[in-house]
Amino acid sequence: MKVIIVEDEILAQQELSWLIKNHSQMEIVATFDDGLDVLKYLQHNKVDALFLDINIPSLDGVLLAQNISQFAHKPFIVFITAWKEHAVEAFELEAFDYILKPYQESRIINMLQKLEAAWQQQTGAAANAHSRENATINLLKDERIIVTSIDDIYYAEAHEKMTFVYTKRESYVMPMNITEFCSKLPTAHFFRCHRSFCVNLDKIREIEPWFNNTYILRLRDLDFQVPVSRSKVKEFRQLMNL
């Protein structure tokens, strides 16, 4: 879990760094004492959480948090301040927590544990959603949308600006080029073996040497041979441990 500390009081910054390093598995990737510097950093770097002092130069913590709330990737925000009056603003900005200075070690430890648990839950949910997204793909058949398991696809073949997709018993015509279609398939199982073909590696039954040190792939259940082009031979050998 990657975090940054935004605190312009050096002793408070050092104390919080020590607490995070000794009571969590979080990685402190950067520390800042200026709000604008943080904004610039976040435009090019993703972090999972910010420990954000409200009273900082250039751009105060509340304004910085308002900007961050517009990001597609929204890190958790833990506000740090010596003033209780900011609690309402923190709540309105949906901050994860609100820590008062001077720090109470037990309070910090409790917050860190909750933050790590929330992050793990969030990343687990995202991974599950990604897994579900990659489990099926929508294919077109006679103007109908057929939700098809990724595992059912044997290979895809380019036909000009269209892509023909083949399962064990069906064929589908997708209104996109093969590069676009292949980008929707998980790279762990599908390989662009030729400029006109993409193959499901799990469906290969036989690898037959062919002209110019290339290969012809025979697939399970189908009477069709998929070629491997010369430019893809080296990568294919590495994938198949040949």
C-alpha positions in Angstrom: 0.0 0.0 0.0 1.6 3.2 -1.2 1.1 6.4 0.9 2.3 10.0 1.0 2.6 12.4 4.0 1.8 16.0 3.5 3.0 17.9 6.6 5.0 21.2 6.8 6.1 20.7 10.4 9.2 18.5 10.2 8.9 17.0 13.7 5.3 16.0 13.1 6.2 14.6 9.7 9.0 12.5 11.3 6.8 11.3 14.1 4.1 10.2 11.8 6.6 8.5 9.4 8.0 6.5 12.4 4.5 5.4 13.5 3.5 4.3 10.0 6.8 2.4 9.4 6.6 0.7 12.8 2.9 -0.1 13.0 1.9 -1.0 9.4 3.0 -2.5 6.1 2.5 0.8 4.3 5.2 2.2 2.0 5.8 5.9 2.3 6.7 6.9 -1.3 7.0 10.6 -0.8 6.6 13.4 1.8 5.6 17.0 1.0 5.2 20.3 2.8 3.4 22.2 0.0 -0.1 21.5 -1.4 0.7 22.4 -5.0 3.6 20.1 -5.1 1.3 17.3 -4.0 -1.2 18.1 -6.8 1.6 18.0 -9.4 2.9 14.7 -8.0 -0.5 13.0 -8.1 -1.1 14.0 -11.7 1.7 11.5 -12.7 1.7 9.0 -9.7 -0.9 6.9 -8.1 -1.0 6.4 -4.3 -3.4 4.5 -2.1 -3.7 7.0 0.8 -2.6 10.5 1.9 -2.0 11.7 5.4 -2.9 15.3 4.8 -2.2 18.3 7.1 -4.9 20.9 6.6 -2.7 24.0 7.3 0.0 23.7 4.5 1.4 26.4 2.1 0.2 27.2 -1.4 -2.9 25.0 -1.4 -4.4 24.1 1.9 -5.4 20.5 2.7 -9.2 21.0 2.3 -8.8 22.6 -1.2 -6.3 19.8 -2.1 -8.8 17.2 -1.0 -11.5 18.8 -3.1 -9.2 18.5 -6.2 -8.4 14.9 -5.4 -12.0 14.0 -5.1 -12.4 14.7 -8.8 -9.7 12.1 -9.7 -10.7 8.8 -11.3 -8.5 7.0 -8.8 -9.4 8.4 -5.4 -6.9 7.6 -2.7 -8.0 7.4 1.0 -7.5 10.7 2.8 -6.6 11.0 6.5 -6.7 14.6 7.6 -4.2 15.8 10.2 -4.7 19.0 12.1 -4.4 20.7 15.5 -7.9 22.2 15.1 -11.1 20.4 15.8 -13.0 23.0 13.8 -12.1 21.3 10.5 -13.9 18.1 11.4 -17.1 19.1 9.5 -15.2 19.9 6.3 -13.4 16.5 6.6 -16.7 14.7 7.0 -18.2 16.5 4.0 -15.2 15.5 1.8 -15.6 11.8 2.9 -12.2 11.6 4.5 -11.3 8.2 5.8 -10.3 9.6 9.2 -9.4 12.8 11.1 -6.4 12.8 13.4 -5.7 15.6 15.9 -2.3 16.8 16.9 -0.5 16.1 19.1 -0.6 12.4 18.1 -1.9 9.7 20.4 0.0 6.6 19.4 -2.8 4.2 20.2 -5.2 6.3 18.1 -2.8 6.3 15.1 -2.3 2.5 15.4 -6.0 1.9 15.4 -6.4 4.2 12.3 -3.6 2.4 10.4 -5.1 -1.0 11.0 -8.5 0.2 9.8 -7.0 1.9 6.8 -5.1 -1.2 5.7 -8.2 -3.4 6.1 -10.2 -0.9 4.0 -7.6 -0.9 1.3 -7.4 -4.7 1.2 -11.2 -4.9 0.9 -11.2 -2.3 -1.9 -8.4 -4.0 -3.9 -10.0 -7.4 -3.4 -13.3 -6.0 -4.7 -11.6 -4.4 -7.7 -9.7 -7.7 -8.5 -13.0 -9.7 -8.3 -14.7 -7.2 -10.6 -11.8 -7.4 -13.1 -12.0 -11.2 -13.0 -15.7 -11.1 -13.7 -15.2 -8.6 -16.6 -12.6 -11.0 -18.1 -14.7 -14.1 -17.7 -17.1 -13.4 -20.5 -17.2 -11.4 -23.7 -20.2 -10.2 -25.8 -20.2 -11.7 -29.3 -22.6 -10.8 -32.2 -24.8 -13.4 -34.0 -27.6 -12.5 -36.3 -28.0 -9.1 -34.6 -28.2 -10.7 -31.2 -25.6 -10.2 -28.4 -24.4 -13.6 -27.2 -22.6 -13.5 -23.8 -19.8 -16.0 -24.3 -17.3 -17.5 -21.9 -13.8 -16.4 -22.8 -12.7 -20.1 -22.4 -15.1 -21.1 -25.2 -13.2 -19.1 -27.8 -10.7 -21.1 -29.9 -9.4 -18.5 -32.3 -10.1 -15.3 -34.1 -9.4 -14.4 -37.7 -9.1 -11.0 -39.4 -11.3 -10.3 -42.4 -10.4 -6.7 -43.5 -12.1 -4.5 -40.9 -14.1 -7.3 -39.3 -13.0 -10.2 -37.0 -14.4 -13.7 -37.3 -14.5 -15.5 -33.9 -14.8 -19.2 -33.6 -16.0 -21.4 -30.7 -16.4 -25.2 -30.8 -19.7 -25.0 -32.6 -20.4 -21.4 -33.6 -18.8 -18.6 -35.5 -19.4 -14.9 -34.9 -18.6 -11.7 -36.9 -17.4 -8.8 -34.8 -17.5 -5.2 -36.4 -13.9 -4.4 -35.3 -10.4 -5.1 -36.4 -8.5 -8.0 -34.9 -6.2 -5.8 -32.9 -9.2 -4.2 -31.1 -10.8 -7.6 -30.5 -7.6 -9.1 -29.2 -7.3 -6.3 -26.7 -10.4 -7.5 -25.0 -9.0 -11.0 -24.4 -6.8 -11.9 -21.4 -3.1 -12.1 -22.6 -2.4 -15.0 -20.2 -4.5 -17.3 -22.5 -4.6 -15.6 -25.9 -1.7 -15.0 -28.3 -1.6 -12.9 -31.5 0.3 -15.6 -33.4 -0.1 -13.9 -36.9 -1.3 -10.5 -38.2 -4.5 -12.3 -39.1 -4.9 -14.7 -36.2 -5.3 -14.7 -32.5 -5.3 -18.2 -30.8 -6.4 -19.5 -27.4 -3.2 -21.2 -26.1 -5.3 -23.6 -24.0 -6.9 -25.0 -27.1 -3.7 -26.1 -28.9 -3.6 -29.8 -29.5 -0.5 -30.1 -31.7 2.4 -27.8 -32.8 3.7 -28.8 -36.2 6.9 -27.4 -37.7 6.3 -25.6 -41.0 8.2 -23.7 -43.7 10.9 -21.2 -42.7 11.0 -22.4 -39.1 7.4 -21.4 -38.5 4.6 -23.5 -37.0 1.1 -24.7 -37.8 -1.2 -25.1 -34.8 -3.8 -27.8 -34.7 -6.6 -27.1 -32.3 -8.7 -29.4 -30.2 -12.2 -30.3 -31.5 -11.7 -28.2 -34.7 -10.5 -29.2 -38.1 -8.6 -26.0 -38.7 -4.9 -25.0 -38.7 -3.8 -21.7 -37.3 -0.4 -20.4 -38.6 2.4 -18.8 -36.5 4.1 -16.1 -38.5 7.9 -15.8 -38.6 7.8 -12.5 -36.7 5.9 -14.3 -33.8 7.9 -17.5 -33.7 10.4 -16.4 -31.0 7.7 -15.1 -28.7 5.6 -18.2 -29.3 8.5 -20.5 -28.4 9.0 -18.7 -25.1 5.3 -18.9 -24.3 5.2 -22.6 -25.0 8.6 -23.4 -23.6 9.8 -24.8 -26.9 
